Amino acid sequence: QRARDIQQALRGGGHLSAPETLTAAYAATVTATVEMLAALNTQITQLETTMAQSFKAHPDAAIYLSMPGVGDITGARMLGEFGDDPERYATAKSRRNYAGTSPRTIASGKGHVVLARHIRNTRLNDAALRMAQSALTGSPGARAYYDSLRDQKKSHSQASRAVANRLIGILHGCLKHRTPYNEHTAWNHRTNLAA
């Protein structure tokens, strides 16, 4: 009954009001903020368009865009962070380590522990994890790999990092051999092992 009385009092009574000058000041502040956000959104759209055009003009863009989960923005971020020197990363492991997707294993005596890398290129790591998350819907192989890791009681972040690690290795091979991503080639060995 008490709750109904309070509800009725709130619905039936007058609202608290502020002085007209204060209301006008708040209205001006909100109007200015909305206009700034609109201008900012316009600038972001223009920046994305310019960045996508520049990225697509790069010779490696087609390989990056062939990867599952990679669009113009994520591809441009990854290319910008990895660089385009074909000799910079001797192995897929060195590329994975730079991206921070490869695990760090600490062994001592009979025990060992596997941890995430904390020393890494954070912008590249973020782009790699975004690629992995998006690949879960675009790549049946990536999805099956993620699901198998989750079945092994890995956390979402551990499984996502493992998918990102695998995709970075695949990207390295694609860049090294100048071939676009191929779902069958990338994940066929896993389906053959499962069969």
N, C-alpha and C positions, 0 to 999 in steps of 0.2 A: 504494500500500500504506500509506503514511504517513497519508493522509487517512482510510482505513478504520480504522486503529489509533486515531486521534483520535476518530472517530465512535463506535467501540465503547467507548472509555474514557468518553466523555461519556454514553452511553446506559446503561452498566452501573454506573457509580460512583454514590456517594451525592451528594446535592445539598448545596450550601453552606447552612448554616442560620444564622439570627440568634438572639440571645437571645430568650426568650419575651416579656419585657417590651417589647422593641423591636418584635417582631411585633404585639403587642397595640396599641402606640401607632400603628403604621402602619395597622392595621385600623380603629382609631377615626377616624383622619384621613380615610381613604377613605370610611367610612360617613358622616361629617359632610359631606364634599364632595358625595357623591351626593345627600344630602338637600337641600343648598343648591341644587344643579342642578335637582332636581325642583321645588323651590319657585320657582326662577327661571323655569323653563319654564311653570309654572302662571300666574305673573304676566304673562309675555309673551303667553300665550294670551288672558288677560283683557284686556290692553291692546290687542291686535289686534282683539278683538271690539268693544270700546268705540270704537276708532278707526274701524272699518268702519261701525258704526252712525252715528257722527257724520258721516262722509264721505258716506254714502248719503242723509243728510238735506239735504245741500247741493244747491241748484238746478243746479249745473254737474256734479254727479256722473254723471248719465246720459251726458253728452257724453264725459267722461273715460273712463268704463267702456266706451263704444262703440269706443274706439281699440284696435287690435290690440296685445297685449302689456301691457295695463293691467288690473290687478286692484285690489282694495280698497286694499292697502298702497301700491303704486306710485302709484295715482291720488291717494290722500290726500297722499303726499309731494309730488307734482307740484303739486297744488292749493295746498297749504300754502306752497310756495316761490314759485309764480307769483302767488299772491294771487287775489282774485276781483273786483278793480276792472276793469270792462270798458274803461276808458279808459287803463289803465296802459301798455299796449303798443300804440303807434300802428300798427305794422306787424309782419308775421310775422318780418322780419329782426331787429327789436328784441327780440322774444321769443326768437329763436334765439341772438342774441348774449348775452342774459342767461343762457340755459341753457348757453352755452359749446359748442354743437354746431356753430355756423357756423365755417367756416375763416377763418383770418387770412392774407391775401395780402400779401407784401412784394415790391414791384417796385423795381428799380433798373437803369436803363439798359435793356439788352436782356434781362436775366434777371428771373425772378420765382420765388418759392418760396411754397408753401402750407403753413401750419403749423396745428397745433391751438391753440386759445385756452387760455392758462394762467390768465388772469384771468377767473374765472367763479364762478358759484354751484356749489360742488362737490357739495352734496347734490342739487341739481336735475339736474346733469350726470350723476350716478350713476343717478338715477331714469330719466332719458331714455335712457341706455345700456342699462339693464335692460329698458325698454320695447322698444327696438330689437332686443335679443337675443331676447326672447320673441316679437316680431312675426314673426321669421323662420319660425316654425312655424305661426303663425296667419294670416298674410297672404301670399297668393301674389304680390301686387304687391311687397311689401317683400322677399320672398325673391328675386324676379327682379331687383330693383334691386341687392340685395347681391351676387348672383351676377355681374351684369354688371360691377360694380366690381371684384370679385375677378378676373374675366377680363381687366380692364385692369391687372392686377398691383398693385392696391391691397392694403395689408395688412389683416388682419382688423380692427384697431382703426380704420383709416381708413374702411373700408367700414361698420363699425358706427356710427361717428360720422356718416357721410353719411346712413345710414338714419334715425338719431335726428334729424338736422337736418331731413330731409324730413317725418318724423312730427310734429315740433314745429310746422312750418309748416302741416301739415294740421290739427293741433289748434287752431292760431290761427284758421284759417278756420272751423272748426266752432264755436268759441266766439263768433266775431264774428257768424256768421249763425244761431247758436242751432240748429244741426242736428247730428244724430249722424253719426259716421263712416260713409262708404259706400265700400267697396272699389273699386267700378267708377269712381266719381267721382275717387277719390284717385289711381288708377294708370292709368286708361284712356289718358291722353295718352302714357304711355310705351309701351304696347302698340301704339298707333296709329303712333308714330314708328318702332317696330321693324318694322312690317309693310310 
